[in-house]
Amino acid sequence: MTHPDLVDPWIGGPGAKGYPHAAAPLRRSSIAAQHWNVLRGDLPLPAAVIRRRALQGNLQWMQQYARAQGVELAPHGKTPMSPQIFAAQLAAGAWGITFANVTQARLGLLAGVSRGLIANQVLAADDLTAIAALLREQAGARLLFLVDSEAQLELIEAWWRAQPQPPAAFEVLLELGLDGGRTGCRGHEPALALARGLHASPAVQLAGIECYEGLWAKGDSEADRALAQRLMQRVQALAQQCEREQLFDTDELLFSAGGSAIFDLVAPGLKPALARPTRGLLRSGCYVTHDHGSYKRYMAAMDGRLSCSHGLQAALEVWTRVQSCPEPGLALLTAGKRDVSYDIEMPIPAWWFAPGQAAPEPAPADWKVSAMNDQHAYLRFDAAAARTPQVGELVGLGISHPCTTFDKWRWMAIVDDDYDVVDAIVTYF
């Protein structure tokens, strides 16, 4: 059953950043009717916005790309953690939504997601209990998770045996990992031994194989291609051996990989030639808003590998105001680490707007954010340039790594090309 307050949530109230000070809380469905405009000053700054045209284009392009590769999308919901974004991704054609933990998955299923993948190990008793309850309550829902060790399997089996009425076996994917990296079986033989244990267990069903390559991407096509090929060869070798030994337990087999950096290199490996039907799942999440920095660079490298250039556009911006110009070449902006990503690099000045202008203009190339405090950004510029920032003007900041901007906002306005607020999303972090 879908929770109505997740579909059409309340927005606003004390402490809601970017929400008009004098406005009463509103349902999300009523936001557009207020006719707010960011550039006119209707929202207090800083304010995070998503550009509607770019968002819609990203949803369409990524879905079309996946279909052209013969795979499906299960985008990572941890990027936006927004039921409104989940719904848009599913409406565009996504197979399901990926989550990082049971708390996120529970939110997703209560918000209307019917197929979910927890791309992580689940082993705690309360998490297993929660999954079993969700699958009982949400008729027809499907929720898989990862297993990468016999120790984890033993914990799952101990929980399963302790239940007065053991539930149906959990669907799981066996995870392969890379040396020095995160989770996942490191070698073929340990993975095969685990697959045999999963197949023999009454508590789980082995439904396929998963891996993750994103942390190792360098933006160097030659190195990234070699990495992806080695990893996907391991996936295929394990899949073929599992089929020979009849270790898979489901009629359709799932094979999943794909961060947002080199998804084009892993997609071909998600379609192993097996007797049973297979389904490849790309888990890219950051594509939904793309960015102005790190993923822009990754996609520039991908352009050289694609027959045509990608269609992703930066959709997420944080608008701020120049509050002080205390010395030549320095302006202080009303946004900081509490408002915008800084884990990979500083935000990128994308736009400037002076009251009375017809529209924003691209920020000069010499404008750079050199540092941030909790609530301030240090904008550096050439003091002798013809165009310098002035107190009271607006600066639109592009971001690098959307995940760590989404988690700083409880709501974000969706705006049209004129920065009229036409919709909104709510986040749950």
N, C-alpha and C positions, 0 to 999 in steps of 0.2 A: 504494500500500500504506500502510495506517495504521500509525503508529509506536505500539506498545503503551504506552510510557512517557509518551506525551503524553495518552493516554486515561485511564490510571490511574497518575499519577505518584507519586513519593515526596514526602512532605512532612515537614519538620522537620529537626532537626540543628542544630549550632552556628550561631548568627547568624540563625536563623529567628524574626523578630519575631512576638510573639503566640503562639508555640508553647510548650506547657508545658516548663519547664526540665528536668524529670526524665524526660520521655517520649522513648522511642526514635523514630527516624523511622518513619513508617507510610505505607503506600499510601493514596491518597485513598479508596479503597473501604472502608478499615478505620476511618476517622475517626469515623463515626457510632457505631460499636460502643464507643467509649471513654466515651460518655455525659458529655462535658464540658459545663459550663454557664458562660457568661460571667459572670453575676451572682454566682455562687457563688465565683468567684475561681479557676476551674480554668485560665484562660488568663492569662499575665502581660500587664499593660497597658503601653502601648496595644495594642489589638487591633482590626483592621478586620473588620467583619462585614457580611454581606448577609442581609437578612431574606427568608426563603423565600417567604412569602405575597405580599409586594410584588413580588418578582422574577417569580414566576409570573404575577401579574396584569398586569405590564408587558408580558411576552412575549405574552400573549393579546390584550391590548387593542390593541397596536400592529399585530399581525398582522391582527386583525379590521378595524382602521381602513384599512390598506392595501388589503385585499380589497374593502372597501366603495367605495374610490376607483378600483378597477379597475387598481391597480398592484401591484408586488411589492416585497418588502424585500430589500435587500442591505446589512444593517447594517454600520457601520464597525467592524471588528475592532480598530482601534487603541485604542478606548476601554478594553476590558478586557484585550486580548491574552491571552485564556484559552481553551484548547481546550474546557473544560467549558461556558463561556458560548456559544462557537460552536455546540457540539452542541445546546444548549438552543434557540438561535435557529433552527437548521435543523429541529429536531424540531417547533417551533411552526409551521413552514411557510415560513421564509425561502427565497428563490430561491438565495441564495449569501451570501458574506461579502465585504465590501470591505476592502482593506488600503492602507497608505500607501507601502509599498515592497516590494521583492522579498524581503527577509529575513522580513518579516511574512507575505507570501503563501506562502513556502516552509513556514513553520511551520503555516499553516492547511491547506495541501494535505496535509502529512504527518499532520495530526491528523484528516483525514477530510473536509475541505471539497472538494467536487467542482467548484464553480463560484465563481471569484473575480474580483474587479475591483480592480486597482491604481489608485486614484484619484490618479494622479500620473504625471509623465512618466518613462519608462524610456528610457535612451539609452546607458548605460555598457556596454562589451563584456561584463564579467563578469556584469552583471545579465541581459543578453540571453541569454548562455550558460546561466545558471541557469534562466531561464524555459523555454528549449528543452529542457533536461534534465528539468525537472519534468514537462513535458507528455509527454515520452517515457516517463518512469517511472510516472506516475500515469495509468493507462489510463482514458480517458473524461473526464479532467479538462479544465476550460476556464478560461483565465486571460487576461483582457483588461487593457490599460493605455491611458493617454491620450497623445495627440500634440497639440502646439499650435504647431509651427513647422516650416518646411522644413529648418532647420538640424538639428533633431532627426531628421527623416526621413532626411536624408543620412547621419547617423551610424548609424542602423539599417540602411540599405541597404549601407553600407560593411562593417559587421559581417557581414551576410547573404552578401554576395558573397565574403567571405574564408573562409567555411566550406567544408571539403572536400566535404561533402554538405549544401547549404543546407536548413534545415528547412522545414516548412510555414509559410506566411505567418502572422505574428502578427495576432490580432484586436485592433483598436484602436478607441477612441472619439475623435472630434475634440472638443477642449475649447474652449468659449467662456468668456471672462473679462470682468471689469468693470474700467473705467478706475481706476487707482490701487490695484487689488487684487492678487491673487496671480497664478497662471498662467492661461493661456487666451488664445485669439485675441481681440483687442479689437474688430475690425470685421468686417462681413459680407464684404466683398470679400477681405481676407486669409484669412478662414476658408474661403471658397469656393475660392480658389486652392489652399489646402492640401488641401481635399477632393479636388480634381482630381489633385493629386500623390499622395495616398494611394491613390486608385483605380488610378492608373497603375503603382504600385510593385508588384514581385513579392514584396517583403518583408513587406507588410502587407495586411490586409483591412479596409476601413472598415465597421464594424458598427453605428455610430450616433453619437450626440452626447451630450456630458456638460457640466454646468456646476455651479457651487457658489455658493450665495447666503448661506451661514450667517454669514460674517464681517460682513455688512452689516446684519443684522437689528438693529432698535432696540427691539423690544417695543412699537412704536407701529403699530397695525393699518393705519392709512391709509398711512403711509410705507412699511411693509413690503409691503403689497399692491401699491403702485405699482412698487416695485423688482422684485418677483417677476414682475409682469405684463410689464414691459419686457424682463426677461431671458428669460422663456419665449417671448415673441413673437419674439425673435431666434433661439431654438432652432428654433421652428416654421418661420420664414422660411428658415433655412438648410436644414432637412430637406426642405422642399418643393422648393427649388432643386436640391438633390442628387438628389432623385427624378426631377425633370424631365430632368436630365442623366445619369441612370442611373449615379451615382457610388457608390452603396452596393453592397457586395460579398457580403452575407450574406442568407439567406432571411428571417430575422427580424431586425428592427432594435431596438436598445436605446437608450433615452433615460433619462438618469440625472441626478438632482439631489437636494437634500434634506439639509441639516444638521438638527440636532435642534431648531432654534428656530422655523422657519416652514415646516415640511414641508407643512402643509395648503395653503399658498399656491402651492407649486410643483407639487404632485401633479396638478392638472388639466392642466398644460402638458406632462405626460409621455406624452400619448396623441395625438400628431399624426395627422391624417387622411391616411394614405398608402395606396398600393395594397398594399404588402407588410405582413405582420403586424408589429406593434410591441409592445414590452414596456417599461413604465415601471419604473424601479428607484429607490426611495427609499433613501438611504444613512444615514439617521439612526442614530447609535450610542449616544448618551447616554440614550436612552429606557430602556435595559435596567435601569438602576438609578435613573434620574431623579435629582433632588437636592432639597436644602432651600433653594436659593438662586437662582442665575441661571436655570436651566431651569424652576424653579417659577414664576418671574415671566413667562418667555416663554409658558408654558402657560396662565397666568392670562389673558394677552392673547388666546391662541388660543381660550379658552373663549367669548369674545365672538363669535368667528367660526364656531364649531361649533354645530350644532343641539342638541347636548347637551354637557355638560362632559366633559373628558378623564378617562381612567381611570388615569393614571400616578401612581405613589406613590414617595416616596423610600425606597429600599431599602438604601442604603449608609450605614453609620455607623462612626465610629471611637470606641471606648470608651476612656476614660482615667480617671485617678484624681486626686483632689485631694491634692497632696503637701505643700502649704504654704499658710498664710494669714498672710503676714508683716505685713500692715497692714490696717486697716479698708477694706472694699470691694474687696479684691484676693485672689484665689486663684490659685495656680500649678498647672497641670495637667500630667500626664506625657505630653504629646504636643506635637509642634512641626512645623516645616516639613518634617522628614524623614518625617512620618507622614500629613499631611492637606493637602488643597488650600488654597492661599492666593493663587493667581495672579489670581483675579477678586475675591475677598473673603475675609475671615476665616471660619473655620468657625462654625456656628450651634449654640449649645447647644440640644439637643433634649430630653434626658432627664436626670434625676438619680436616683440610687439609693443609699440607705443600707443597710448590712448589717442584715438582719433584716426589711426591708420585704417585703411580699408581691409587689410588682411595681414597675417604674420608674414615675415620675411625670413629666409634662411639666415641663421647666425653666421657672422663672419668666421672664416677659417681659423683666425688666430685666437678666437675665444676658447679657453680651456678651463675646466674645473681642476684645480691643482690639489685641493684637499677638502675635507668636510668635517664638521663637528656634528654633534647630535642634531642641531637644528639650523646649521648654516653651511652654505657651500661657498668656496672661495673661487670666484670667477676671475681669471687672469686674461688680460688683453693688451694690445699695443696702445699705449696712451696717446701716441701721435697719430693714430689712424683716423680716418675721416668719420668713422662710425664707432662710437663707444657707448657702453650701457649707461643709462641715466637712472637716478633714483625714481622709483615709481613705475618703471617699465616692466614688462613681463618677459620672462625667458622660459621657453619650453625645452626641458631636458629630455634627451633620448637616454636610453638605459642599455646597459650591458648585462645580460643574464636576467631574464624576466622573473624567474622564480623568486628571487630575493627582493623584488619590488612588490610583487603581489602580496607577499606575507606582511607587508607594512601597512596595508589598507584593509579596512572592514568593508568598504564599498568603493566602487569606481564608476564614474560617469562614462557612458558611451556617447560619443559626439559625432556629428556629421562634419562635412568639410568646412563649415562655417563656425565650428565649435559650439553649435547649439546642442544642448543635452537632449538626446532622443531616447535614451534607455539607461539602464544601470545594471551592474552586477553586484552581488554580495559575496564575500569570501569567508571561509571558515578555517582559521589556522589556530 
